[in-house]
Amino acid sequence: MGRTRGSVMLAALGLDQVEIARRCGVVRSAVGHWATGRSRPNGDMRCLLARVYKIPVEAWIEPANSTAAPAAPSAIGRFIA
């Protein structure tokens, strides 16, 4: 599939994949695949990632080298309930 801006943003958070997986209700390997671009989260999961980690839904379809301005995630390094 290839990396997207969403996968780059997820990896850049530097958070534990196990914790992201737990909060999203998926297995850790799914999070790893999203971060490396091997797969992409489905629509509902993209919405959850947008709400919790401030990764825009559209970032998952934009190539990693996209010239679109990155969103300024306000939740980097902390979890939002």
Residue pairs with C-beta under 8 A, 6 or more apart in sequence:
1 37
1 38
1 39
1 40
2 37
2 63
2 64
3 36
3 37
3 63
3 64
4 37
4 40
4 59
4 60
4 61
4 62
4 63
4 64
5 59
5 60
5 62
5 63
5 64
5 66
5 68
5 70
6 34
6 40
6 41
6 46
6 49
6 55
6 56
6 59
6 60
6 61
6 62
7 34
7 35
7 36
7 37
7 40
7 60
7 64
8 64
9 53
9 55
9 59
9 70
9 71
9 73
10 20
10 31
10 34
10 35
10 49
10 53
10 55
11 35
11 36
12 76
13 20
13 53
13 73
13 76
13 77
14 76
14 77
15 77
17 28
17 31
17 32
17 35
18 28
19 79
20 31
20 53
21 27
21 28
21 30
21 31
23 52
23 79
24 30
24 31
24 45
24 48
24 49
24 52
26 45
30 39
30 41
32 38
33 39
34 40
34 41
37 64
40 46
40 60
40 61
41 49
41 60
43 57
46 55
46 57
46 60
47 57
49 55
49 60
50 56
50 57
51 80
52 75
52 79
52 80
53 73
53 75
54 71
54 72
54 73
54 74
54 75
54 76
55 71
55 73
56 71
59 71
62 68
